């Protein structure tokens, strides 16, 4: 039952606004009715403190949750049982300081925005540490406010850097490829962007929080981010 419901559901965290104190992940069906709740406030395994980013693995039915203030990522199976708790507070490889967003790539690897360590960490399909990339800074390939991320259909990793007001593009192994955007309100400019996502055909969507808009770019933006002709709507 749980597996069927999750595969049909829209999954969202309830950790902001008036729901901050709930510290749960709620799962909603297609009719927008609540079908399951995971977690609750606490520090023990299976509980949350301000859960934020979530990712669903279509192949396995596993759900990864960034348990931000517990400085870890928790993974649940298709029955809603906790199967893995990744990391603790720290800057060592495999540990986190306020993980804020996560995503699965086409190989089943888990990508995690390690917000206050200014990096992205990559874990294999068994949730073992593989590598990480990024460091604090304002230069290409560096992060000041690593936030939302996703994996493009070509395997590239797209990372929103909120404080550098840009979208940073990296290869599947973390090698820096290119950067898109700068601070501002014009085309190709952001003001504290938050999230990024792609669709089945490779179009890219970036939430431009401070400018109250969504940028939509077609798949040709990779790796040619400087070509304005590829902006199809904003």
N, C-alpha and C positions, 0 to 999 in steps of 0.2 A: 504493500500500500504506500509506504513512505517513498519508495523509489519511483513509483508511478506518479505520485503527487509532485515530487521534486522535479522530475523531468518535464512536467507540465507547468511548473510554477514560475512565478517571478520572485526572485529572492532579494531581500533588501535588509540592511542592518537598521536597527532602531537605536541609535546612539547619539543623535543630535536633537537640538531643539527641546521640545517638551518631553521627548522620550529618552533623554540622556541617562536618567536614573534607572532605566529598565535593563540596560546591558544585556540585550538579547538579540538573536537573529530570528526574524519572522519570515515565514514562507507563505506566500499567497498563491492561490489558484488563479486560473484564467479569469474568473469572475470577480477577482480582487477580494476574495474572502480568505481569511487566515486559515491555513491548514496545519501548521506546525510551528512550534517555538523551540529554539535551542538556547541553552545557556541560562543566564541569570547572573546577578552581581556576585562577584567573589574572585578569589585568587586561585582556588583549587582547579584541577584539570576539569575541563568541560564547562567552566564558568568564565565570565568575561568582565573586563573593565574597559568600557568604551570600545566595543568592536566597531571597526570601520570597514576597510576593504574586504571584499569577499570574491571568491572565484569558484565556478562550478566546472568540474571535469565531465564533459559529456560522455566520454568513453567509459569511465569507471563509476560515475555517479557520486564521486567524492566532492565534498564541499570544504574549501579552505577559508578560514576566517582570520583576519588580522586582529588579534586581541591586543589593541594598541597600548593601553596603559599597563598591561601585564607583560609587555615586551616579548611577545611570542606569536606564533601562528599555530592555530589548532585546526586539525583536519578531521572531518566526520565522514562516516561511510553512508551507504544508501539507506541504512536503517536509522540513521541519526546518532550512531554510537561514535564516541571519540576513538580514533585509531592512531592519531599521532599528535604529539605536542612538540613543536619545533622551536628551539632556542630559549634563551632567557635574557635578562638585561645585560648588555655588554657590547663591546666593540669588536670582540674576537669573531672570526669567521663562524657563521652559523648562529650567532647571537644577534640581538636587535636592540635598538633604542627607538621605540615608537614606530613599529611597522605600520604603514598607513594604507597600502594598496597591494593587491596581488592579482596574478593572472596565470592561467595555464597556457603553454604554447602547444604547437601541433605535435610535439613529441611527448607530451604529458609532463614536461618539466614545470616546476612552480617558480614563478618570478615574483620577487617581493621588494617593494619600495621600503628601504630601511631609512626612514625619514631623518632622524637626528644623527645618523651615522653618514648621511650624505652619499648613499650608495644604493645599488640594486644587487640583491643576492639571487643566485640561481641554484635550485635544488633539483635533483633528478626525479624520475617518476616514483622512486622509493623514498623520497624526501631526504636524501643525503646531499650534503653541501657539494656543489660543483665548482663554482667560482663566484666572484663579485666584480663589479666595476663602478668607477666613480669615486670622487673625493670632494671635499669642500672647496669651492672656488667659483669664479665667474667666467673662466675660459671654456673653450669647447671641450666637451667630454667631462666637465666638472659640474657639480650640483650645488645649489644654494638652498633649494627647497624641493627636493625630490618628492613627487606626489603620485598622481595616477599613472598607470602604465598598462600596456597591452602588448600582445604579440601579433605582428602583421602576418598575413597569409604567406608571405615569402620568407618568414622566419625572423625578420628584423624585429628588434625590440624598440617600442616607442615609449618615451618617458617624458611626462610633463614636469618641468622644473618651474614651480610656481613663482619663486622669488627671482629667478633669472628671466622670467616671462618668456619662456620658449618651449619648444618641443624638440627633444634630443633624440636622435636616431642612432641605434647601435646594431651591430650584427648579432647573430644568435649566440656568439661567444663573448659578447660585451664590447667588441671593438667599436670605437667611435666612427660613425659614418658622416653625419651632417647634423646641422642644427637649423631650426626653422623659427622665425619670429623674433620680436623684440618688444620692449615696453612701449605701449601706446594704444591709441583707439582707432587707427586707420586699418586698412587691409593688411594682413600679414603681421598684425601687432596684437599683443595680449596685455591684459592687466590681471595678474594673478590667476592664470589658468589652473584648473583643478584636475580634470579627468580627460582620458582619451579612450576611444574605442574604434574598432573597425567592423565592417559588415562582411558578408560572404563574398563580395566581389572585390574587396580591398579598399573601399572608400574609408577615409579617416575622419573621425568626428572629435573635436576638441571643445570642451566647455571653457568659455572665456568668462570667468566669474565676475571680474571687475567691470567688464564691458557689457554684461548681461546678454550674452549671445552665444551661439554655437557656430564654430567654423566647420565647414564640411569641405573636404578636399578629396579629389579622386585619386585612384591608386597610382597615377603617374607621378605623384609628388615624391615618390621614393625612387632613386635618391636625389631627385632634382628639385629640392625644396625652394630654390630661388626663382623658379619660373612661375610668375603670377598667373599665367594662363590656366594653371591647374586648380585655382581656387574656383569652385563652382557655385558656392553660396556662402554667405556669412551674415 
